[in-house]
């Protein structure tokens, strides 16, 4: 073994508590995310409401704590009233964000039913593109107020006696983007977001609110957008959002695996901007981050350009993910954990079919994409306290980043279970990487398992015909001696090393 990395983990060197909601996801009325994804009434596994049972089982396997809904770009032209009441009376609409037809077979109440079945909560977005404070007020009254008013009683008339008690709300979506219906300047958005936040809190003071940050770190207005928006909304919001997608259109795998360094920088810049506004306002309140769209997205771009408009649930944004995509998703998950002190919510975009860990065939099977596995491992084993990783690793230079560490890693201490989990990606495409982890402050420990996701073909993908071509195994070679872990991480691999303390 020619190269080695070391890592020291101390239980007192804490990044912060991991909010389970960083393992959230996203279901937008886009492509086959809803129709043909979570909902397909004629499917052999469908329940009486039309929700696919096979998809529900795969979602439950991820232990998803929160799901953002109904958009996304979709929400900026959406009338929530279209999706409630008797289904046969709901209108079909031209959906301008994605140029499809929205039949409104699934709306707020059905989605909340699905959330219960999936053991998750909703992160609801309000339309601040074509609508504003009045419609947001009506929606939260419908969703959260007990009874005795126009919209709360309308919900009861629709068969939902008890309020949905939705806690988390997004104030619009990507309002800085020229592609967005009703796009706004930072001042225009900040003003309407603040007024919307006020009336929503007056209806339900218990809610949390997310203001729109920049649509990506590449927006020309970033981070001035965040500074202006927070200056106008600071007292009435709890989170600022971040969105970022990565791709490998030039087929430069070494550079692709380095892109999460940009995610680290993005997070740190937004934290710095939020803290600047806090200082400017002399406020004791700290704004946290909601990274409510993140993933790899580029494979489907060419196919999407060829789709005919005005279809119901066409196959849009259906990236088929390969092994290297899973490694990048693993690096992005580690980036979120490395700032668990401030990133308190995040949503992999999306959950089913649309740039998603789960794929389905209409009328057929559902299967796990390659990115399902690091997402699942982080969600299942990344609960507890994120610890500062003191890493020494050999590095390489890529096209966009220099001094890229071959080892990308973080540790999470679950005190309740008496476990420490090491998440690690070896970015080296040619060689294995020796790893030594020093858990000196924890005393003795024993190995629970060493999970490895590896494949000799970076482009290997899971498909309907070969759903298990890329999947993890538990035959990793990690060894534990007292408080030391030693392992050899295969080239281009995702690793989960779990140890029991004591």
N, C-alpha and C positions, 0 to 999 in steps of 0.2 A: 504494500500500500504506500503510494508515493506522497500523498498529501493528507494532512490532518488538521482538525479544528478542535478547539477546546471551548468549554462553556462552564461558567460558574453560576450557580443559582443559590441564593440565600433567602430563606423564608422571611427575613425582615426587610429585604429590599423589594418593596411592593410597588408595582405600577398602579394597581387599583383593583377594586372588585369588578368582576366581569358581570355586567348586566346581561341576563340571558337573552334580552331582546336584540343583541348584536347578531344573533343567529336567525333573524327574521327573513321573510321573503316577500314576494310581490305577485299579485294577480291583477292584471289589467284586462279590460275589455279590448283585447288586441289579438289578432290571429286566432289560434286555437287554445289560448290560455284558459278561457272559460268554456266555450262551446267546442266540445271534443277533447277538452282537458279535464277540468274538475267536473264538468257537467256533460252528460250525453245520455239523454233519457231512454234511448232504445238500446243502450249497451247491455250486454249480458250480465254485467256486475252492478248495474245501476240500482240505486235504492228507489223507494217510492217518489222521492223528490227529483230523481234524475241524476243524482251525483254518482260518479263512478267509484265503485268500491275498491277496485284495484289501485286507482290513483290515491284514494284515501289511505290505503295501507302503506304505500310508499311515502306519502307525506308524513304519516305518523312515525315512520322509521327515522325521519330526520329530526323529530321532536321540535318542530318549528314553533316558536313562542308567539310570533306576531306576524300578520300578513297585511301588507299595504294594498289598498283597494279604493276606487275602481281604476285609478290611473295616477300618474302617467299622463302623457299627452292627451289621452282620451278625456280626462276629467275636465279639461278646459273648454269643452263644448257640450258637457253632459248636463242634462236636466234630471236630477235625482228622482223627481216625481214620475218620470217615464218608467221607472223600474219597480214601482210598488203597486199594490192592488191586484185585482184579478188578471192573470197573465194574458187571458184571451182579449182583454181590453187595452193592453199596452201597445203603444205605437212602435212601428219600425221607423228608424231615423237614418238619414245619411250621416255617417260618422266621418267628419272631415279630417281628423288628425291622421288617420290611417287609411282613409278613402275606402271604407267598407260600409256595409249596412248593419246597424245594430238593432236586433229584434227585441231586446229587453226581456228575454225569457228568464234571465237571472238579474236580480237587483239587490237592494240593500237587505231585505228580510231573508231572502234565500241565502245570501252570502253569510249572514250572521248564523243561520242554521248550519251552514257548511263549516263555519269556524268551530262550532261546538262539536261537530262530528270529528273534526281534525285536531281537537284539543289545542286550539290556538286562539289568539285574540286578534281583533281588527285594528289596523291603523287606517283610519278613514280620511280621504282627501276631499276637500271642498273645491268647487269651481270658482276660481278668481280670474278666469279668462273672459267668458261671456256673462258672468254673473258676479255677485258681490255679497256684502254683509247681510242683506235681507234674506237671500236664499239660503245662506249658511245658517242664519238664525232659525229659519224654518226647518232645515234638515236636522239640526241638533235638537230642536224641540220634538220633532217626530221620533228621533232615535233615542233620546235620553230622558225626556220629561215624563213623569209617571202618568198623568191623566188630567182631564178637566180643561184642555185647550184644543184649539182646532186641530193642530197637527198631532199631538199626543193621542187624541181620541181617534184620529184617522188611522194611526198605527193600530190601535185596539180594534177598530172596525176591520182592519186587514188581518186580524187573527193573532196579534201579538200583544197580549195583555200587559206583560211586563216590559219596562224599558230595556233597550239593549245595553245601556250603560257603557258606551264606547268611550274609552279613556283618552286615546291618542288620536290627534287630528293634524293633518297637513294643510297648511294654508296655501293651496294651489300647487302648481308643479312647473318647474323650469321656466319661470316667468321672464327670465332674461333672454330666452331663445327666440330668434326671429321665426322659427318653425312653429312656435306656440300660438294657438288661438288666443288673441287678446294679450300678446306680449307687451311688456311694460318696461319703462325705465326703472332704475332702482328707487327713485323717489316716488314714482307712481305706484309701484308695487308696495313699497314700505308703508305708504299711507293707507292703501286699501287693506293690506294685511293687518295693520294695527287696528283699524276700525272693525274689521271682521273678528279679530281676536277679542276685542272688548265685548261685542254683543254675544259671542259664543260663550265667553266666561260668565256673562250676566245670566245666561240661561242655565249653565252648569259650571259652577266654580271649581269642580274637581278635575277638569280635563287638563291634558298637556297639549301644547301647541308647537308645531314645527314650522318655522319660517323657511322660505325657499332661499337656499344659497345659490351659488353659481352652478350652471348645468354641467360644467366640467372645469378642470384646472386650466384648460386651454382657452376659455372664454376671454376675449380681450378686456372685459370689465372686471375680471378677477384680480385681486380680492377687494377692489373698491366697492363692488356690489355688496359684499358682505358687510363692509363697514357702514355703508349708507343704510342698508336695510335694517341692520341691528340698531343703528342710531335712532331709527324711527319706530322700532317695535320692541325695544329691549325690555321694558317693564311688563309686556303682555305675552311674551313667548318664552319657551323653555329650551328649544333646540334650534339650530341652524342646520340645513340639510347639505349634503355633498352627494354628487353623482360622478361616477367615473367608469368607463369601459376601456378595455385594452384588446388589441388584436395583433395578428402577425401576418399582414398581407404580403410583406416582402420575404417571408419565410426565413427570417433571421432568428433562429431559436434562442441563441445566447442573449440577444437583445430583448427578445420577448420575455424571457425569464427575469430580466433586470427591471422591467417596467414598474414593479411594485415599489421600487424606490421612489418613483414619482408619487405614488399613493401616500407614502410616508411624508413626503414634502408637502403634499396637498393638505393632509390632516394637520400637520404642524402649523402651516400658514393660516388655516382657518382658526385654529386655537389662538394663535397670536393676534389675529384680527379681532376675535371675540373678546379677548382679554384687554386689548387696546380700548375697545368701546366701553368695557366695564370700568377701566381706569378713567376714561374720559368723563364717565357719568358718576364716578366716585360711588359705584354701586357695590353692595355686598353680594349681589346675585351673580352666579356664574352660569354662562350659557354652555350647554353641552352639545354634542354633535350627533346628528342622525345621518349616517351614511346610507341613505335609503334607496340608492340604486348603485349596484356594482356588479361587475362580471366581466367575462370575455365576450366580445360581440364583434364579429366580422365575417364569419363563414357564409352567412345567408344574404349578404348585401346584394350580390349579383342576381340571385334568384328573386329577391324581392322587387328588383327593378322590372322584372318581366311579368309580374302579376297583373291581371286585369282588375280594374277598380270595381267597387260596388258589389262585392260578394259578401255573403255571411260566413264569417270565420274561415277565411282562406289561410293557407299555410305560410304565415308571415314570420320572419325573424326566427326560423327554425334552424339555428346553428346545431350542427352535429359535432360534438366536442371530442377531441382526441386526448392522448395522454399528456402532451405538453400543456394543453389548456388546463387540465386538472392540477398540474404543478403551479401554474400561475394563480389559479384560484386558491391553492394552498398558501402561496406567498401573500395573497391579498388578505386571507383570513388571519395570518400571522401579523400583518400590518395593523389590522383592527385590534387584535389583542395587545399589541405593543403600545397602544394608546387607549387601553380600557379605562383609564382614569377619566377620559373625556368623551370617547365614542361610546355612547350608551344605547344606541339603537343602530341597526344596519339591516338592509334587505338585499339579499342576492336577487337580482332581477333576471328572469322571473322564476316561477315555480314549476309550471308545466308547459311544455311544447315551445314556448316563446323564450329564446335564450335561457334554457332551463335545465335543471338537473334531472328532470323526469320527462320522458317522451312517451307519446301514445300513438297508436294507429286507430283511426276512426273505426269503431266496430271491432277492434282487435286488441292486441296486448298493450301493456305498459311496461317500460323498462327503465333502468338506471343508466344515465349518461356517466361518462368518466368523472365529471365534476361533482356528481352526487357524493362520492366517497370522502373527499376531504371536508366537504360541507357537513356531512353526517358525523364524521369523527370529531370535528371541532365542536359541533352542537352537543354531542353526547358526552365528550370527555373534557371539554373546555369550560366547565363551570367551576367557579371558585374565585381565587385571587391570582391575577396575572403578576408574574414576578419579573424583575429586571434581568434580562439575559446578558451577562458579561461574556462577550464572545471574542475569540481570536480565531480568524479564519483566513486562509489564502484567498486572494481576490483576482478578478479579471476585469478587463476593459471591454465594454460593448459599444455599439454605435452611439447610443444616447446617454450612457452612464459610464463613468470610470469608477474604479475601485469597488466593484460589485462583489460582495462576499459570496463565496460558493455556498456557505452555510447560511440559510435563513431559518431562524428558530426563535421560539419563545416557550416558557414553561408556565403551567397553571397548577396552583396548589389548591386542592379540594380538602380543606381541613375536616369537614364533616365526614367524608369517606376515608380520610387518612391516605390520600393518594396524591402523587405528583405526575402530571402528564407533560411530556416534551413533544412539541410539534416541530418537525424539522424537514426542510427541503434541501436536497443536494442539487444545486444548480449546475454542477459540472456535467457536461454532456458526454464526456469521454471516460472519466475515471470515478471509482468509488471514493468516498471521503471518510477517513477515520474520524470518529467523534469520541471525545472524552468529556463527560459531564460530571462536575463536582457538586454534589449535594451536601456539602460539609456541615451545614447547619441543621440538617434533618436527622442526623444519626444514621443508623442502619436502615436498609430497605431491601425489598425483594421484588423481582421482576414479575409483573402481571402478564404483559404481552408486548411484543414489538410488531406493530402492524406496518406493512410495506405496500405501497402502490408503485409498481415498476413495470416497464415494458421496453423491450429492445427497439420497438418502433415508436418514435415520438408521435407519429401520425395515426397510430392505432386508435380505433373508435368502437363504441358499442352501437349496434344497430338492431332492428327488429329481428333480423336473421341470426345475428351473433351478439346477443345481449350481454354476454359475459366475457367478451374478448379482453377487456381491461377491467380488472377487479383486484382488490387488495388481498393479501394473504397474511397469515400470522406467523410466518416462519422467519421473521427477522432475527438477526444474530446478536442482539444486545445482550450483554452480560452485566450483572451487578455484583460488586464486591464491596460490602459495607455501604459507604455513601458515594461510591464511584460507579458510573455507568460507562461502559465502553461498547462501541458499536461501529460497524462498517456500513455506511449508507451507500447503497447502490447508486450508480450514476443516474442522474435525472430521476430522482425518486422522492416521493412523499412518505414521511415516516411518523409514526405515533408510538412513542415509548412510554408505557405506563408502569409505574412502580408503586408498591404498597409500602407505607412507612411503618417503622417499628418492627 
